[in-house]
């Protein structure tokens, strides 16, 4: 995919947030000394009176966001996934989740693709943490097109949202002219009957490569972009199980509590437990330092590993 | 404040204290000590200071109160019922399964509760957020928040304090309920938060003190705090945990415990006697 344009979803976030700021006066942005990294600096430059740098104090920032939402604003809370979902977990749960306040937690630098900063900054547990909070919506965009639309869609959604954004530039796979993002509605990128790959976030582009490779070997692949992890599109999962009988999930997240878990839970509760499922995920490990692409390969978050898992379920 | 107003507020606060005891007794659990130490302050705020509309609890222009020490909600519920935000009958079902009045404040379920609190340290930040919203909207409303002194041990309180001063939130008034008791004993013994006044001053706040059980003293402090421009204010109120019930006064053991039947009878008898004295 060398010829494909690559943009980090945090860039999409920063750009769209500034546009949203011009359209909606209720939008305010909170950051924790990371405005350059999370890209809220774009909004900050245009709307300094609605951008609040809370300093390095994410717990406080989460509860401030709650207060802003309780007073009718639409706060976008930005930090790294580790310090949003991780550090501020209990504030998000109690100050935002419990009262179901209209806060948009937009966490960049999710997953091991953070790269050189290493394990302390590579959050692969955020989806698991956020999924446990009743009423929390979780969106994990795959590319620039999806992230840009999602930034707007979550503003129109009344309630707490966790959106996962990446540091790494990733291929733009959706055409902005034709793509339409809808919370909770998975996108079928390719129809197929032998096996279904359900991917999320930056793994969607890799799953597209895997699907190409499998098709070349005569295997018919259905590819689903599961951009919303909660509420998950159960219909798409059940249909895939019924029609293909085999599923491979692909996520840049721990195998515990993320997409794989959500898919398996859906299958078991809908009597589709006979469907074979294999995960491509971070296998209950911490990350480490290294260039992002090398780490993704090291941890098996590759098209090749998706192909291997597809062969396992096809065997 | 004239004598009649003081007396009227004392009557209302006495009623609040009776409700606190009844709520906690009915629930067989809850936090009477800290509720009794803030009963006068809440009475003063809702009956004198705050602009609220019980018929329209979400009125945009209202003043807001965040009970950061959320466990002392029996007193808040009593005052809200007094104001007519909901039927006083609800007080009897405090902490019961399916009841409106939860063990800690729930803004979704209880009219008049401006923020869900209970996890210490978070309420003041939420109050800060509301004050920021007021500034962004150029709104005239104020935000009040009440913290426990033990709560000051939570680091988040100081994160919020730093932010509030940095952003010159003069529409925010915090109250620290300084009864010097927390669950494990005296605040000064468990993990001292003193000197509280100097800490807040160092964080850029204007500091006032008040006697938490003297309405004239409370009025003076709140009037002074409201006049401050360009920074947030904190009122350090010296209070007695368990105030008004002899055996609960200044006892850490009554932080989170319900009275038994005999203790309930005694508490109510004492409070009713105090109420009768106000009528003389």
Interface residues (C-beta under 8 A of the other chain):
Chain A: X28 X49 X50 X52 X54 X55 X57 X59 X60 X61 X62 X63 X64 X65 X66 X67 X68 X69 X70 X71 X72 X73 X75 X90 X91 X94 X95 X98 X99 X100
Chain B: X60 X64 X66 X106 X107 X108 X114 X115 X116 X118 X119 X121 X122 X123 X124 X125 X126 X127 X128 X129 X130 X131 X132 X133 X134 X136 X137 X155 X156 X159 X160 X162 X163 X167
